[in-house]
Amino acid sequence: MSQATPYPITDRNVPTRSKERAAYDRESVHAILDEGYLCHLGFVRDGAPVVLPTLYARIGERLYVHGSTGSRPLRGAGQDAGLPVCLTVTLVDGLVLARSAFHHSINYRSVVVHGTAYQVTDPKERALALDAVVDHIVPGRADDSRRADARELAATAVVRLDLTEVSAKIRTGGPNDDEADLALPYWSGVVPVTEHRGTPAPAADLDPTIALPGYLSTER
Amino acid sequence: MSQATPYPITDRNVPTRSKERAAYDRESVHAILDEGYLCHLGFVRDGAPVVLPTLYARIGERLYVHGSTGSRPLRGAGQDAGLPVCLTVTLVDGLVLARSAFHHSINYRSVVVHGTAYQVTDPKERALALDAVVDHIVPGRADDSRRADARELAATAVVRLDLTEVSAKIRTGGPNDDEADLALPYWSGVVPVTEHRGTPAPAADLDPTIALPGYLSTER
């Protein structure tokens, strides 16, 4: 699918609020999905919603989630009909402090994917997906680890979710105070928020002759 | 409710995986809910799951979420029967790199709340909840802002969710590699992850004689 073709707008990916913050272009959606690595996966169990945090990765127009074959949502995705899910990724960029409590907000970038998750059974696709999840967290890591053996693969469910019904929502910039509030004596502005990766701490049982690999050497 | 009484264990708050990571004590649950400020709220619309990011605050054994009266989940919570929801908060503490791809993980603390959300109509409870949401993001801020006026209050829905069916899940520590993998030549350990709040940036139209308030003066 061309990068130039946006995701289609549907009934359920149009926000009811702040429509001007919605984006459907693939570039924006992919950038958010690639910067995040933790999603919140929602599904329905016994008629009630369940939301669980999990890792994911993107390959092209498909997201992958993995987990134990015993986990409830992944078992559900193993049925022929698949499992209806909503997968949401949110990155926080700042706390927006307006003069009015009402206009307090956060700067954020989020992606919401609606669709049906299916278990992946093709061994090649499973292997690519598992590498992608590891490399998504730390690029370069999959090649520098022992890949799953047959026993581990048998215990691992890989689930795919196609990017077909997708939207991003993005808020940037300063507070949007009402004109009448601008002269109020309250500080207003934005507190930037970033995720920080600190100095890697070796495992207690790591052979001390094994150096920190290059892909971990720079903080970000 | 005494802090000493844990949340009851039910069918749906027992994890199917990694049961040893589950916690039901109020102290652990409250600490995670108070450190986070962004939740992912799941609900069911037309039979399908929806997961949206939103701000929240805790007062005692109750969580509050607010939003536009026009938003779909908040309208649903305004019905007599309320809206079945799952509210999940996840804090990431580290990336866990094991020798084996299979044992890669993250250190995290999460809370999952199952229950029914109801709109709050009592004006006093609404006011307390709105202050709590602002103060949850930046403690001390509610008193240093213009509180909502009648028009803004009329446009704001406040929703409550009681903490009755709740569980925390916590992973800490280093990689759990299999004994047979310990001699493999791969670096293993943990990359710490923290959320960082940077230097507050004043709004472009802020009166330059208004100093940064004390509650924002220290980075964290």
Interface residues (C-beta under 8 A of the other chain):
Chain A: R12 T16 R17 L38 H40 L41 G42 F43 V44 R45 D46 G47 A48 P49 V50 V51 L52 P53 L55 G67 S68 G70 S71 R72 P84 V85 C86 L87 T88 T90 V92 L95 L97 A98 R99 S100 A101 F102 H104 I106 Y108 S110 V112 H114 L130 D131 V133 V134 I137 V138 R141 A142 D144 S145 R146 R147 A148 E152 T156 G174 P175 D177 D181 L182 A183 L184 P185 Y186 W187 S188 G189 V190 V191 P192 V193 T194 E195 H196 R197 G198 T199 P200 A201 P202 A203 A204 D205 L206 D207 I210 A211 L212 P213 L216
Chain B: R12 T16 R17 L38 H40 L41 G42 F43 V44 R45 D46 G47 A48 P49 V50 V51 L52 P53 L55 G67 S68 G70 S71 R72 P84 V85 C86 L87 T88 T90 V92 L95 L97 A98 R99 S100 A101 F102 H104 I106 Y108 S110 V112 H114 L130 D131 V134 I137 V138 R141 A142 D144 S145 R146 R147 A148 E152 T156 G174 P175 D177 D181 L182 A183 L184 P185 Y186 W187 S188 G189 V190 V191 P192 V193 T194 E195 H196 R197 G198 T199 P200 A201 P202 A203 A204 D205 L206 D207 I210 A211 L212 P213 L216
